[in-house]
Amino acid sequence: MNSDKITRIVLFSVSILVLMLAAGMVYSLVGGSIPAFKAFGLRFIFSGEWDPTEGQEKYGALPFIVGTLMTSFAALIICLPLSFSTSLFLGEYFRGTRIARILGLLVDLLAGIPSIVYGLWGFYVMRPMLIDLGFGGQGFGIFTASLILAIMIIPYATSLSNEIITMVPNDLKEAAYSLGATRLEVITSVIIPNARSGIVAGYILAFGRALGETMAVTMLIGNTNFVPSSLFSTGNSMASVIANQFGEAEGLKLSSLIAIGLLLFVITGIVNWIGKMIIKKMN
């Protein structure tokens, strides 16, 4: 048996293993969610009630879906201008300079910091600052969690965008400069059109990380089981409610938490699918 055939067999086996793991994950989530959906039907997705009182248990995922989407979208909105500006600084304006190398190294280091560290920093530094500024009496809430999420995903999105920007061929940029284009015109007419699909893919990956973030959000969002009325109210995300309540849950409550995990899995899959469609339209 030649090496090429062995390589194909190994790669095929690994691919099948990955598919089996994914199928097993879906099977476990669906199986664990069945009691919750049997008890509440599709109302589980749209209900805002979360009452664990024995004998009158009512569970609904809406507060956590809304909390997850609000924190993630707010974090992405904060992240976009900051990470894109930094990636242009690193990949175009100061490309190859010492300051760009140092800043790029710092960005990569920040991207690898565990989320619990960001959560602690947000709890002991960001939260008191927001209290002093009048953003919530206790400093907890959607806005605080969104800020920390944005700080977490900015290095991630910046690193990916920087790599894509530096891959734009120099010949295209030099041709534009030779025709009298300014730096801004080169960025808007050459760099962005050639790099936009990769940049969008980077932001989608960053958004996906924000959707599933657990510990940092759990420490800062307030952990209340109600639909948040604004960015400055407390709430809960899908990941944080699972982290807070899974250890003590049993019966219908346990099934409801597993169902929330299944919904988070589905939402993440839908976001990735939408992202792929957007990238295809751009190409």
Secondary structure, 3 states (H helix, E strand, C coil): CCHHHHHHHHHHHHHHHHHHHHHHHHHHHHHHHHHHHHHHCCHHHHCCCEECCCCCCEECCHHHHHHHHHHHHHHHHHHHHHHHHHHHHHHHHCCCCHHHHHHHHHHHHHHCCCHHHHHHHHHHHHHHHHHHHCCCCCCCCHHHHHHHHHHHHHHHHHHHHHHHHHCCCHHHHHHHHHCCCCHHHHHHHHHHHHHHHHHHHHHHHHHHHHHHCCHHHHHHCECCCCCCCCCCCCECCHHHHHHHHHHHCCHHHHHHHHHHHHHHHHHHHHHHHHHHHHHHHHC
